[in-house]
Amino acid sequence: MLAALKAKNFGTALDTSRRLANKYPKSLGAQTIHGLIALAMRQFAEASTAYHKALAIRSGFFPAYLGIGLAEASQNHYRVALSNFQQLTRLAPKADIGWIGSSACAEKLGMHQESLNYARRATALAPSSPGAWYQLAREEGLFGDKQAAAKALAHANQLQGKTRTTNRPR
């Protein structure tokens, strides 16, 4: 499976991950890897199923909630995705991705105030996250506060520049 991924033979990697998950149905690692590869291959229903199996093995496994949230949002199942992102925020309250995902799903569901509140929470809990600030900029803009949106966008861009500089190989 790893050799197939390294060779960018993603179909083989997905097939191998399926076989691994079927051979070891009680393996958290096997189910998680299968979900991750299925998600990357845009096999969203399959990814969601694999992550649900991971949760059956370990109920508080927050990466599985993230995977389900992403898979369900990608299928426009925003209520299910929101529920999983909210569970992620309970398990990992300082992780920006749960709040960002909650904000994006709430927006799609027409829950504008909640979406804005989630985006604000993301920036409060993860002030150095460019993604949180981009989401806040989007929500402020949709909410009609162009000045706040511009300020959040400028901050996100500034953080993104710092991230590139900080992560640049030397």
Secondary structure, DSSP 8 states (H G I E B T S, - for coil): -HHHHHTT-HHHHHHHHHHHHHH-TT-HHHHHHHHHHHHHTT-HHHHHHHHHHHHHH-TT-HHHHHHHHHHHHHTT-HHHHHHHHHHHHHHSTT-HHHHHHHHHHHHHTT-HHHHHHHHHHHHHH-TT-HHHHHHHHHHHHHHT-HHHHHHHHHHHHHHHHHHHHHTS--
